[in-house]
Amino acid sequence: MKRAQVTLLVGALVMSSLAMAEGGGDKAFERMMAAQSQAMEKYAANEAKRDPVVVNDAKTDKAENTEKM
């Protein structure tokens, strides 16, 4: 019985150390962050190519008012 308990304890410690091992999760996180920054750069480049749309209601209202007079 004691041998089985020791084996179970050692097995549990080995499994927990494998589950908490560093490297796998860090690599995945690093790839995820690299993909995000690359996507943001592409998005920024696409937005820079477009002409900005400027809406100024004050000028529109003023122009309409002068036309009516």
PQR file of N, CA, C, O and H, with PARSE charges and radii, in Angstrom:
ATOM      1  N   MET A   1       0.822  -1.191   0.000 -0.4000 1.5000
ATOM      2  CA  MET A   1       0.000   0.000   0.000 -0.0000 2.0000
ATOM      3  C   MET A   1       0.866   1.254   0.000  0.5500 1.7000
ATOM      4  O   MET A   1       0.563   2.222  -0.698 -0.5500 1.4000
ATOM      5  N   LYS A   2       1.929   1.238   0.772 -0.4000 1.5000
ATOM      6  CA  LYS A   2       2.801   2.401   0.846 -0.0000 2.0000
ATOM      7  C   LYS A   2       3.477   2.655  -0.512  0.5500 1.7000
ATOM      8  O   LYS A   2       3.660   3.802  -0.920 -0.5500 1.4000
ATOM      9  H   LYS A   2       2.175   0.451   1.339  0.4000 1.0000
ATOM     10  N   ARG A   3       3.838   1.582  -1.192 -0.4000 1.5000
ATOM     11  CA  ARG A   3       4.494   1.700  -2.498 -0.0000 2.0000
ATOM     12  C   ARG A   3       3.531   2.344  -3.499  0.5500 1.7000
ATOM     13  O   ARG A   3       3.953   3.162  -4.317 -0.5500 1.4000
ATOM     14  H   ARG A   3       3.690   0.650  -0.860  0.4000 1.0000
ATOM     15  N   ALA A   4       2.274   1.994  -3.446 -0.4000 1.5000
ATOM     16  CA  ALA A   4       1.271   2.562  -4.349 -0.0000 2.0000
ATOM     17  C   ALA A   4       1.074   4.046  -4.070  0.5500 1.7000
ATOM     18  O   ALA A   4       0.911   4.828  -5.006 -0.5500 1.4000
ATOM     19  H   ALA A   4       1.931   1.329  -2.782  0.4000 1.0000
ATOM     20  N   GLN A   5       1.084   4.443  -2.825 -0.4000 1.5000
ATOM     21  CA  GLN A   5       0.920   5.851  -2.473 -0.0000 2.0000
ATOM     22  C   GLN A   5       2.109   6.682  -2.953  0.5500 1.7000
ATOM     23  O   GLN A   5       1.943   7.788  -3.468 -0.5500 1.4000
ATOM     24  H   GLN A   5       1.216   3.807  -2.064  0.4000 1.0000
ATOM     25  N   VAL A   6       3.311   6.128  -2.775 -0.4000 1.5000
ATOM     26  CA  VAL A   6       4.520   6.840  -3.230 -0.0000 2.0000
ATOM     27  C   VAL A   6       4.496   6.970  -4.743  0.5500 1.7000
ATOM     28  O   VAL A   6       4.829   8.026  -5.279 -0.5500 1.4000
ATOM     29  H   VAL A   6       3.446   5.230  -2.357  0.4000 1.0000
ATOM     30  N   THR A   7       4.108   5.909  -5.436 -0.4000 1.5000
ATOM     31  CA  THR A   7       4.046   5.942  -6.899 -0.0000 2.0000
ATOM     32  C   THR A   7       3.006   6.958  -7.359  0.5500 1.7000
ATOM     33  O   THR A   7       3.240   7.697  -8.316 -0.5500 1.4000
ATOM     34  H   THR A   7       3.838   5.050  -5.000  0.4000 1.0000
ATOM     35  N   LEU A   8       1.876   6.998  -6.690 -0.4000 1.5000
ATOM     36  CA  LEU A   8       0.834   7.952  -7.022 -0.0000 2.0000
ATOM     37  C   LEU A   8       1.301   9.387  -6.787  0.5500 1.7000
ATOM     38  O   LEU A   8       1.021  10.271  -7.595 -0.5500 1.4000
ATOM     39  H   LEU A   8       1.686   6.398  -5.913  0.4000 1.0000
ATOM     40  N   LEU A   9       2.005   9.618  -5.693 -0.4000 1.5000
ATOM     41  CA  LEU A   9       2.525  10.944  -5.386 -0.0000 2.0000
ATOM     42  C   LEU A   9       3.538  11.385  -6.429  0.5500 1.7000
ATOM     43  O   LEU A   9       3.484  12.513  -6.918 -0.5500 1.4000
ATOM     44  H   LEU A   9       2.233   8.899  -5.036  0.4000 1.0000
ATOM     45  N   VAL A  10       4.464  10.494  -6.769 -0.4000 1.5000
ATOM     46  CA  VAL A  10       5.486  10.827  -7.772 -0.0000 2.0000
ATOM     47  C   VAL A  10       4.818  11.094  -9.122  0.5500 1.7000
ATOM     48  O   VAL A  10       5.184  12.037  -9.823 -0.5500 1.4000
ATOM     49  H   VAL A  10       4.509   9.578  -6.371  0.4000 1.0000
ATOM     50  N   GLY A  11       3.851  10.274  -9.478 -0.4000 1.5000
ATOM     51  CA  GLY A  11       3.131  10.478 -10.738 -0.0000 2.0000
ATOM     52  C   GLY A  11       2.413  11.814 -10.775  0.5500 1.7000
ATOM     53  O   GLY A  11       2.424  12.499 -11.798 -0.5500 1.4000
ATOM     54  H   GLY A  11       3.554   9.508  -8.909  0.4000 1.0000
ATOM     55  N   ALA A  12       1.789  12.191  -9.664 -0.4000 1.5000
ATOM     56  CA  ALA A  12       1.092  13.469  -9.589 -0.0000 2.0000
ATOM     57  C   ALA A  12       2.066  14.635  -9.719  0.5500 1.7000
ATOM     58  O   ALA A  12       1.770  15.621 -10.394 -0.5500 1.4000
ATOM     59  H   ALA A  12       1.780  11.635  -8.832  0.4000 1.0000
ATOM     60  N   LEU A  13       3.222  14.524  -9.079 -0.4000 1.5000
ATOM     61  CA  LEU A  13       4.217  15.598  -9.167 -0.0000 2.0000
ATOM     62  C   LEU A  13       4.770  15.724 -10.580  0.5500 1.7000
ATOM     63  O   LEU A  13       4.980  16.834 -11.069 -0.5500 1.4000
ATOM     64  H   LEU A  13       3.462  13.723  -8.531  0.4000 1.0000
ATOM     65  N   VAL A  14       5.006  14.596 -11.235 -0.4000 1.5000
ATOM     66  CA  VAL A  14       5.526  14.622 -12.610 -0.0000 2.0000
ATOM     67  C   VAL A  14       4.485  15.231 -13.542  0.5500 1.7000
ATOM     68  O   VAL A  14       4.825  16.055 -14.391 -0.5500 1.4000
ATOM     69  H   VAL A  14       4.836  13.694 -10.838  0.4000 1.0000
ATOM     70  N   MET A  15       3.238  14.842 -13.399 -0.4000 1.5000
ATOM     71  CA  MET A  15       2.181  15.365 -14.269 -0.0000 2.0000
ATOM     72  C   MET A  15       1.982  16.866 -14.061  0.5500 1.7000
ATOM     73  O   MET A  15       1.776  17.606 -15.023 -0.5500 1.4000
ATOM     74  H   MET A  15       2.961  14.173 -12.709  0.4000 1.0000
ATOM     75  N   SER A  16       2.041  17.311 -12.819 -0.4000 1.5000
ATOM     76  CA  SER A  16       1.854  18.739 -12.568 -0.0000 2.0000
ATOM     77  C   SER A  16       3.021  19.551 -13.108  0.5500 1.7000
ATOM     78  O   SER A  16       2.828  20.667 -13.589 -0.5500 1.4000
ATOM     79  H   SER A  16       2.208  16.710 -12.037  0.4000 1.0000
ATOM     80  N   SER A  17       4.213  19.011 -13.036 -0.4000 1.5000
ATOM     81  CA  SER A  17       5.360  19.755 -13.566 -0.0000 2.0000
ATOM     82  C   SER A  17       5.303  19.827 -15.087  0.5500 1.7000
ATOM     83  O   SER A  17       5.735  20.817 -15.676 -0.5500 1.4000
ATOM     84  H   SER A  17       4.370  18.104 -12.645  0.4000 1.0000
ATOM     85  N   LEU A  18       4.774  18.788 -15.726 -0.4000 1.5000
ATOM     86  CA  LEU A  18       4.628  18.830 -17.176 -0.0000 2.0000
ATOM     87  C   LEU A  18       3.529  19.810 -17.587  0.5500 1.7000
ATOM     88  O   LEU A  18       3.652  20.504 -18.596 -0.5500 1.4000
ATOM     89  H   LEU A  18       4.422  17.984 -15.247  0.4000 1.0000
ATOM     90  N   ALA A  19       2.482  19.858 -16.816 -0.4000 1.5000
ATOM     91  CA  ALA A  19       1.370  20.758 -17.136 -0.0000 2.0000
ATOM     92  C   ALA A  19       1.770  22.213 -16.949  0.5500 1.7000
ATOM     93  O   ALA A  19       1.283  23.081 -17.673 -0.5500 1.4000
ATOM     94  H   ALA A  19       2.382  19.294 -15.996  0.4000 1.0000
ATOM     95  N   MET A  20       2.633  22.491 -16.007 -0.4000 1.5000
ATOM     96  CA  MET A  20       3.028  23.865 -15.719 -0.0000 2.0000
ATOM     97  C   MET A  20       4.326  24.263 -16.420  0.5500 1.7000
ATOM     98  O   MET A  20       4.885  25.323 -16.140 -0.5500 1.4000
ATOM     99  H   MET A  20       3.028  21.786 -15.418  0.4000 1.0000
ATOM    100  N   ALA A  21       4.806  23.417 -17.328 -0.4000 1.5000
ATOM    101  CA  ALA A  21       6.069  23.702 -17.993 -0.0000 2.0000
ATOM    102  C   ALA A  21       5.954  24.975 -18.822  0.5500 1.7000
ATOM    103  O   ALA A  21       4.942  25.204 -19.484 -0.5500 1.4000
ATOM    104  H   ALA A  21       4.352  22.556 -17.556  0.4000 1.0000
ATOM    105  N   GLU A  22       6.971  25.782 -18.784 -0.4000 1.5000
ATOM    106  CA  GLU A  22       6.989  27.008 -19.566 -0.0000 2.0000
ATOM    107  C   GLU A  22       7.474  26.706 -20.969  0.5500 1.7000
ATOM    108  O   GLU A  22       8.102  25.675 -21.208 -0.5500 1.4000
ATOM    109  H   GLU A  22       7.794  25.596 -18.246  0.4000 1.0000
ATOM    110  N   GLY A  23       7.190  27.581 -21.871 -0.4000 1.5000
ATOM    111  CA  GLY A  23       7.686  27.430 -23.228 -0.0000 2.0000
ATOM    112  C   GLY A  23       6.555  27.293 -24.221  0.5500 1.7000
ATOM    113  O   GLY A  23       6.456  28.100 -25.145 -0.5500 1.4000
ATOM    114  H   GLY A  23       6.680  28.419 -21.676  0.4000 1.0000
ATOM    115  N   GLY A  24       5.709  26.310 -24.064 -0.4000 1.5000
ATOM    116  CA  GLY A  24       4.627  26.091 -25.015 -0.0000 2.0000
ATOM    117  C   GLY A  24       3.645  27.235 -25.041  0.5500 1.7000
ATOM    118  O   GLY A  24       3.312  27.750 -26.109 -0.5500 1.4000
ATOM    119  H   GLY A  24       5.790  25.655 -23.313  0.4000 1.0000
ATOM    120  N   GLY A  25       3.183  27.634 -23.887 -0.4000 1.5000
ATOM    121  CA  GLY A  25       2.232  28.738 -23.807 -0.0000 2.0000
ATOM    122  C   GLY A  25       2.880  30.060 -24.170  0.5500 1.7000
ATOM    123  O   GLY A  25       2.248  30.912 -24.794 -0.5500 1.4000
ATOM    124  H   GLY A  25       3.454  27.217 -23.020  0.4000 1.0000
ATOM    125  N   ASP A  26       4.125  30.237 -23.788 -0.4000 1.5000
ATOM    126  CA  ASP A  26       4.831  31.475 -24.105 -0.0000 2.0000
ATOM    127  C   ASP A  26       5.021  31.621 -25.611  0.5500 1.7000
ATOM    128  O   ASP A  26       4.889  32.716 -26.159 -0.5500 1.4000
ATOM    129  H   ASP A  26       4.638  29.544 -23.281  0.4000 1.0000
ATOM    130  N   LYS A  27       5.328  30.521 -26.268 -0.4000 1.5000
ATOM    131  CA  LYS A  27       5.520  30.565 -27.724 -0.0000 2.0000
ATOM    132  C   LYS A  27       4.218  30.891 -28.430  0.5500 1.7000
ATOM    133  O   LYS A  27       4.192  31.680 -29.374 -0.5500 1.4000
ATOM    134  H   LYS A  27       5.435  29.632 -25.823  0.4000 1.0000
ATOM    135  N   ALA A  28       3.144  30.282 -27.969 -0.4000 1.5000
ATOM    136  CA  ALA A  28       1.839  30.555 -28.582 -0.0000 2.0000
ATOM    137  C   ALA A  28       1.444  32.011 -28.361  0.5500 1.7000
ATOM    138  O   ALA A  28       0.926  32.653 -29.275 -0.5500 1.4000
ATOM    139  H   ALA A  28       3.165  29.641 -27.202  0.4000 1.0000
ATOM    140  N   PHE A  29       1.676  32.533 -27.179 -0.4000 1.5000
ATOM    141  CA  PHE A  29       1.351  33.932 -26.884 -0.0000 2.0000
ATOM    142  C   PHE A  29       2.190  34.864 -27.748  0.5500 1.7000
ATOM    143  O   PHE A  29       1.687  35.869 -28.250 -0.5500 1.4000
ATOM    144  H   PHE A  29       2.097  32.012 -26.436  0.4000 1.0000
ATOM    145  N   GLU A  30       3.461  34.536 -27.921 -0.4000 1.5000
ATOM    146  CA  GLU A  30       4.347  35.360 -28.737 -0.0000 2.0000
ATOM    147  C   GLU A  30       3.872  35.382 -30.195  0.5500 1.7000
ATOM    148  O   GLU A  30       3.870  36.435 -30.832 -0.5500 1.4000
ATOM    149  H   GLU A  30       3.870  33.720 -27.513  0.4000 1.0000
ATOM    150  N   ARG A  31       3.472  34.222 -30.719 -0.4000 1.5000
ATOM    151  CA  ARG A  31       2.965  34.163 -32.094 -0.0000 2.0000
ATOM    152  C   ARG A  31       1.668  34.958 -32.220  0.5500 1.7000
ATOM    153  O   ARG A  31       1.449  35.643 -33.219 -0.5500 1.4000
ATOM    154  H   ARG A  31       3.473  33.367 -30.202  0.4000 1.0000
ATOM    155  N   MET A  32       0.820  34.865 -31.216 -0.4000 1.5000
ATOM    156  CA  MET A  32      -0.443  35.589 -31.239 -0.0000 2.0000
ATOM    157  C   MET A  32      -0.197  37.092 -31.258  0.5500 1.7000
ATOM    158  O   MET A  32      -0.833  37.813 -32.026 -0.5500 1.4000
ATOM    159  H   MET A  32       0.998  34.309 -30.405  0.4000 1.0000
ATOM    160  N   MET A  33       0.712  37.569 -30.425 -0.4000 1.5000
ATOM    161  CA  MET A  33       0.998  39.001 -30.367 -0.0000 2.0000
ATOM    162  C   MET A  33       1.658  39.486 -31.665  0.5500 1.7000
ATOM    163  O   MET A  33       1.382  40.597 -32.118 -0.5500 1.4000
ATOM    164  H   MET A  33       1.229  36.983 -29.800  0.4000 1.0000
ATOM    165  N   ALA A  34       2.523  38.664 -32.264 -0.4000 1.5000
ATOM    166  CA  ALA A  34       3.149  39.030 -33.529 -0.0000 2.0000
ATOM    167  C   ALA A  34       2.099  39.130 -34.634  0.5500 1.7000
ATOM    168  O   ALA A  34       2.146  40.044 -35.457 -0.5500 1.4000
ATOM    169  H   ALA A  34       2.747  37.761 -31.896  0.4000 1.0000
ATOM    170  N   ALA A  35       1.159  38.195 -34.652 -0.4000 1.5000
ATOM    171  CA  ALA A  35       0.094  38.225 -35.655 -0.0000 2.0000
ATOM    172  C   ALA A  35      -0.790  39.449 -35.461  0.5500 1.7000
ATOM    173  O   ALA A  35      -1.232  40.056 -36.437 -0.5500 1.4000
ATOM    174  H   ALA A  35       1.121  37.452 -33.984  0.4000 1.0000
ATOM    175  N   GLN A  36      -1.049  39.816 -34.214 -0.4000 1.5000
ATOM    176  CA  GLN A  36      -1.877  40.986 -33.947 -0.0000 2.0000
ATOM    177  C   GLN A  36      -1.188  42.261 -34.414  0.5500 1.7000
ATOM    178  O   GLN A  36      -1.817  43.112 -35.044 -0.5500 1.4000
ATOM    179  H   GLN A  36      -0.689  39.323 -33.421  0.4000 1.0000
ATOM    180  N   SER A  37       0.093  42.397 -34.111 -0.4000 1.5000
ATOM    181  CA  SER A  37       0.791  43.620 -34.513 -0.0000 2.0000
ATOM    182  C   SER A  37       0.897  43.704 -36.032  0.5500 1.7000
ATOM    183  O   SER A  37       0.821  44.793 -36.602 -0.5500 1.4000
ATOM    184  H   SER A  37       0.604  41.706 -33.600  0.4000 1.0000
ATOM    185  N   GLN A  38       1.072  42.564 -36.687 -0.4000 1.5000
ATOM    186  CA  GLN A  38       1.135  42.553 -38.146 -0.0000 2.0000
ATOM    187  C   GLN A  38      -0.220  42.954 -38.737  0.5500 1.7000
ATOM    188  O   GLN A  38      -0.279  43.713 -39.704 -0.5500 1.4000
ATOM    189  H   GLN A  38       1.134  41.679 -36.225  0.4000 1.0000
ATOM    190  N   ALA A  39      -1.290  42.447 -38.159 -0.4000 1.5000
ATOM    191  CA  ALA A  39      -2.629  42.805 -38.634 -0.0000 2.0000
ATOM    192  C   ALA A  39      -2.899  44.286 -38.411  0.5500 1.7000
ATOM    193  O   ALA A  39      -3.505  44.938 -39.261 -0.5500 1.4000
ATOM    194  H   ALA A  39      -1.241  41.831 -37.374  0.4000 1.0000
ATOM    195  N   MET A  40      -2.458  44.824 -37.281 -0.4000 1.5000
ATOM    196  CA  MET A  40      -2.673  46.246 -37.010 -0.0000 2.0000
ATOM    197  C   MET A  40      -1.875  47.114 -37.983  0.5500 1.7000
ATOM    198  O   MET A  40      -2.353  48.170 -38.397 -0.5500 1.4000
ATOM    199  H   MET A  40      -1.965  44.294 -36.590  0.4000 1.0000
ATOM    200  N   GLU A  41      -0.675  46.687 -38.350 -0.4000 1.5000
ATOM    201  CA  GLU A  41       0.119  47.435 -39.325 -0.0000 2.0000
ATOM    202  C   GLU A  41      -0.569  47.445 -40.685  0.5500 1.7000
ATOM    203  O   GLU A  41      -0.601  48.477 -41.355 -0.5500 1.4000
ATOM    204  H   GLU A  41      -0.287  45.829 -38.013  0.4000 1.0000
ATOM    205  N   LYS A  42      -1.117  46.314 -41.094 -0.4000 1.5000
ATOM    206  CA  LYS A  42      -1.836  46.247 -42.370 -0.0000 2.0000
ATOM    207  C   LYS A  42      -3.072  47.138 -42.333  0.5500 1.7000
ATOM    208  O   LYS A  42      -3.366  47.839 -43.302 -0.5500 1.4000
ATOM    209  H   LYS A  42      -1.091  45.476 -40.549  0.4000 1.0000
ATOM    210  N   TYR A  43      -3.791  47.112 -41.221 -0.4000 1.5000
ATOM    211  CA  TYR A  43      -4.984  47.941 -41.073 -0.0000 2.0000
ATOM    212  C   TYR A  43      -4.618  49.424 -41.155  0.5500 1.7000
ATOM    213  O   TYR A  43      -5.292  50.199 -41.833 -0.5500 1.4000
ATOM    214  H   TYR A  43      -3.552  46.543 -40.434  0.4000 1.0000
ATOM    215  N   ALA A  44      -3.558  49.808 -40.469 -0.4000 1.5000
ATOM    216  CA  ALA A  44      -3.134  51.208 -40.486 -0.0000 2.0000
ATOM    217  C   ALA A  44      -2.709  51.624 -41.889  0.5500 1.7000
ATOM    218  O   ALA A  44      -2.982  52.747 -42.314 -0.5500 1.4000
ATOM    219  H   ALA A  44      -3.010  49.179 -39.918  0.4000 1.0000
ATOM    220  N   ALA A  45      -2.044  50.728 -42.608 -0.4000 1.5000
ATOM    221  CA  ALA A  45      -1.622  51.043 -43.969 -0.0000 2.0000
ATOM    222  C   ALA A  45      -2.836  51.203 -44.876  0.5500 1.7000
ATOM    223  O   ALA A  45      -2.851  52.095 -45.723 -0.5500 1.4000
ATOM    224  H   ALA A  45      -1.822  49.816 -42.262  0.4000 1.0000
ATOM    225  N   ASN A  46      -3.847  50.363 -44.719 -0.4000 1.5000
ATOM    226  CA  ASN A  46      -5.054  50.482 -45.537 -0.0000 2.0000
ATOM    227  C   ASN A  46      -5.814  51.755 -45.215  0.5500 1.7000
ATOM    228  O   ASN A  46      -6.356  52.387 -46.123 -0.5500 1.4000
ATOM    229  H   ASN A  46      -3.834  49.638 -44.030  0.4000 1.0000
ATOM    230  N   GLU A  47      -5.870  52.143 -43.971 -0.4000 1.5000
ATOM    231  CA  GLU A  47      -6.578  53.355 -43.584 -0.0000 2.0000
ATOM    232  C   GLU A  47      -5.838  54.595 -44.083  0.5500 1.7000
ATOM    233  O   GLU A  47      -6.468  55.601 -44.412 -0.5500 1.4000
ATOM    234  H   GLU A  47      -5.431  51.630 -43.234  0.4000 1.0000
ATOM    235  N   ALA A  48      -4.518  54.532 -44.140 -0.4000 1.5000
ATOM    236  CA  ALA A  48      -3.742  55.678 -44.603 -0.0000 2.0000
ATOM    237  C   ALA A  48      -3.942  55.899 -46.100  0.5500 1.7000
ATOM    238  O   ALA A  48      -3.811  57.028 -46.571 -0.5500 1.4000
ATOM    239  H   ALA A  48      -4.006  53.716 -43.873  0.4000 1.0000
ATOM    240  N   LYS A  49      -4.254  54.853 -46.855 -0.4000 1.5000
ATOM    241  CA  LYS A  49      -4.444  54.974 -48.294 -0.0000 2.0000
ATOM    242  C   LYS A  49      -5.756  55.681 -48.633  0.5500 1.7000
ATOM    243  O   LYS A  49      -5.859  56.335 -49.670 -0.5500 1.4000
ATOM    244  H   LYS A  49      -4.360  53.935 -46.472  0.4000 1.0000
ATOM    245  N   ARG A  50      -6.736  55.554 -47.780 -0.4000 1.5000
ATOM    246  CA  ARG A  50      -8.032  56.159 -48.035 -0.0000 2.0000
ATOM    247  C   ARG A  50      -7.993  57.651 -47.758  0.5500 1.7000
ATOM    248  O   ARG A  50      -7.275  58.113 -46.871 -0.5500 1.4000
ATOM    249  H   ARG A  50      -6.652  55.023 -46.937  0.4000 1.0000
ATOM    250  N   ASP A  51      -8.771  58.397 -48.524 -0.4000 1.5000
ATOM    251  CA  ASP A  51      -8.893  59.825 -48.271 -0.0000 2.0000
ATOM    252  C   ASP A  51      -9.743  60.034 -47.029  0.5500 1.7000
ATOM    253  O   ASP A  51     -10.782  59.392 -46.875 -0.5500 1.4000
ATOM    254  H   ASP A  51      -9.354  58.022 -49.244  0.4000 1.0000
ATOM    255  N   PRO A  52      -9.324  60.908 -46.157 -0.5600 1.5000
ATOM    256  CA  PRO A  52     -10.131  61.142 -44.959  0.2800 2.0000
ATOM    257  C   PRO A  52     -11.432  61.845 -45.327  0.5500 1.7000
ATOM    258  O   PRO A  52     -11.467  62.702 -46.210 -0.5500 1.4000
ATOM    259  N   VAL A  53     -12.471  61.473 -44.650 -0.4000 1.5000
ATOM    260  CA  VAL A  53     -13.779  62.084 -44.870 -0.0000 2.0000
ATOM    261  C   VAL A  53     -13.994  63.105 -43.763  0.5500 1.7000
ATOM    262  O   VAL A  53     -13.963  62.775 -42.578 -0.5500 1.4000
ATOM    263  H   VAL A  53     -12.443  60.777 -43.933  0.4000 1.0000
ATOM    264  N   VAL A  54     -14.212  64.339 -44.168 -0.4000 1.5000
ATOM    265  CA  VAL A  54     -14.405  65.413 -43.194 -0.0000 2.0000
ATOM    266  C   VAL A  54     -15.847  65.882 -43.286  0.5500 1.7000
ATOM    267  O   VAL A  54     -16.324  66.269 -44.353 -0.5500 1.4000
ATOM    268  H   VAL A  54     -14.238  64.607 -45.131  0.4000 1.0000
ATOM    269  N   VAL A  55     -16.517  65.843 -42.177 -0.4000 1.5000
ATOM    270  CA  VAL A  55     -17.900  66.303 -42.123 -0.0000 2.0000
ATOM    271  C   VAL A  55     -17.939  67.510 -41.211  0.5500 1.7000
ATOM    272  O   VAL A  55     -17.553  67.443 -40.044 -0.5500 1.4000
ATOM    273  H   VAL A  55     -16.129  65.529 -41.311  0.4000 1.0000
ATOM    274  N   ASN A  56     -18.407  68.601 -41.757 -0.4000 1.5000
ATOM    275  CA  ASN A  56     -18.501  69.822 -40.976 -0.0000 2.0000
ATOM    276  C   ASN A  56     -19.898  70.375 -41.162  0.5500 1.7000
ATOM    277  O   ASN A  56     -20.182  71.042 -42.157 -0.5500 1.4000
ATOM    278  H   ASN A  56     -18.720  68.655 -42.705  0.4000 1.0000
ATOM    279  N   ASP A  57     -20.767  70.099 -40.210 -0.4000 1.5000
ATOM    280  CA  ASP A  57     -22.156  70.521 -40.306 -0.0000 2.0000
ATOM    281  C   ASP A  57     -22.299  72.039 -40.270  0.5500 1.7000
ATOM    282  O   ASP A  57     -23.213  72.583 -40.890 -0.5500 1.4000
ATOM    283  H   ASP A  57     -20.536  69.557 -39.402  0.4000 1.0000
ATOM    284  N   ALA A  58     -21.433  72.716 -39.570 -0.4000 1.5000
ATOM    285  CA  ALA A  58     -21.542  74.163 -39.448 -0.0000 2.0000
ATOM    286  C   ALA A  58     -21.388  74.826 -40.818  0.5500 1.7000
ATOM    287  O   ALA A  58     -22.142  75.745 -41.140 -0.5500 1.4000
ATOM    288  H   ALA A  58     -20.691  72.274 -39.066  0.4000 1.0000
ATOM    289  N   LYS A  59     -20.448  74.388 -41.611 -0.4000 1.5000
ATOM    290  CA  LYS A  59     -20.247  74.964 -42.943 -0.0000 2.0000
ATOM    291  C   LYS A  59     -21.428  74.630 -43.845  0.5500 1.7000
ATOM    292  O   LYS A  59     -21.871  75.465 -44.634 -0.5500 1.4000
ATOM    293  H   LYS A  59     -19.836  73.642 -41.350  0.4000 1.0000
ATOM    294  N   THR A  60     -21.931  73.417 -43.728 -0.4000 1.5000
ATOM    295  CA  THR A  60     -23.065  73.015 -44.556 -0.0000 2.0000
ATOM    296  C   THR A  60     -24.288  73.864 -44.235  0.5500 1.7000
ATOM    297  O   THR A  60     -24.975  74.325 -45.146 -0.5500 1.4000
ATOM    298  H   THR A  60     -21.571  72.738 -43.088  0.4000 1.0000
ATOM    299  N   ASP A  61     -24.568  74.075 -42.953 -0.4000 1.5000
ATOM    300  CA  ASP A  61     -25.707  74.892 -42.553 -0.0000 2.0000
ATOM    301  C   ASP A  61     -25.534  76.333 -43.024  0.5500 1.7000
ATOM    302  O   ASP A  61     -26.493  76.958 -43.476 -0.5500 1.4000
ATOM    303  H   ASP A  61     -24.010  73.700 -42.213  0.4000 1.0000
ATOM    304  N   LYS A  62     -24.343  76.849 -42.922 -0.4000 1.5000
ATOM    305  CA  LYS A  62     -24.081  78.226 -43.315 -0.0000 2.0000
ATOM    306  C   LYS A  62     -24.258  78.380 -44.813  0.5500 1.7000
ATOM    307  O   LYS A  62     -24.830  79.367 -45.274 -0.5500 1.4000
ATOM    308  H   LYS A  62     -23.564  76.341 -42.555  0.4000 1.0000
ATOM    309  N   ALA A  63     -23.773  77.416 -45.573 -0.4000 1.5000
ATOM    310  CA  ALA A  63     -23.903  77.482 -47.024 -0.0000 2.0000
ATOM    311  C   ALA A  63     -25.352  77.412 -47.446  0.5500 1.7000
ATOM    312  O   ALA A  63     -25.762  78.111 -48.372 -0.5500 1.4000
ATOM    313  H   ALA A  63     -23.308  76.614 -45.198  0.4000 1.0000
ATOM    314  N   GLU A  64     -26.141  76.575 -46.778 -0.4000 1.5000
ATOM    315  CA  GLU A  64     -27.555  76.471 -47.100 -0.0000 2.0000
ATOM    316  C   GLU A  64     -28.293  77.764 -46.757  0.5500 1.7000
ATOM    317  O   GLU A  64     -29.189  78.188 -47.487 -0.5500 1.4000
ATOM    318  H   GLU A  64     -25.809  76.007 -46.025  0.4000 1.0000
ATOM    319  N   ASN A  65     -27.914  78.381 -45.652 -0.4000 1.5000
ATOM    320  CA  ASN A  65     -28.565  79.620 -45.223 -0.0000 2.0000
ATOM    321  C   ASN A  65     -28.271  80.761 -46.194  0.5500 1.7000
ATOM    322  O   ASN A  65     -29.154  81.573 -46.472 -0.5500 1.4000
ATOM    323  H   ASN A  65     -27.186  78.036 -45.058  0.4000 1.0000
ATOM    324  N   THR A  66     -27.059  80.836 -46.707 -0.4000 1.5000
ATOM    325  CA  THR A  66     -26.711  81.917 -47.641 -0.0000 2.0000
ATOM    326  C   THR A  66     -27.382  81.722 -48.979  0.5500 1.7000
ATOM    327  O   THR A  66     -27.695  82.693 -49.667 -0.5500 1.4000
ATOM    328  H   THR A  66     -26.341  80.177 -46.481  0.4000 1.0000
ATOM    329  N   GLU A  67     -27.612  80.456 -49.361 -0.4000 1.5000
ATOM    330  CA  GLU A  67     -28.291  80.200 -50.619 -0.0000 2.0000
ATOM    331  C   GLU A  67     -29.753  80.610 -50.553  0.5500 1.7000
ATOM    332  O   GLU A  67     -30.319  81.059 -51.549 -0.5500 1.4000
ATOM    333  H   GLU A  67     -27.358  79.667 -48.802  0.4000 1.0000
ATOM    334  N   LYS A  68     -30.368  80.459 -49.383 -0.4000 1.5000
ATOM    335  CA  LYS A  68     -31.775  80.801 -49.221 -0.0000 2.0000
ATOM    336  C   LYS A  68     -32.015  82.300 -49.208  0.5500 1.7000
ATOM    337  O   LYS A  68     -33.111  82.748 -49.544 -0.5500 1.4000
ATOM    338  H   LYS A  68     -29.908  80.094 -48.573  0.4000 1.0000
ATOM    339  N   MET A  69     -31.027  83.074 -48.835 -0.4000 1.5000
ATOM    340  CA  MET A  69     -31.179  84.524 -48.699 -0.0000 2.0000
ATOM    341  C   MET A  69     -31.126  85.166 -50.026  0.5500 1.7000
ATOM    342  O   MET A  69     -31.236  86.388 -50.126 -0.5500 1.4000
ATOM    343  H   MET A  69     -30.137  82.710 -48.562  0.4000 1.0000
TER
END
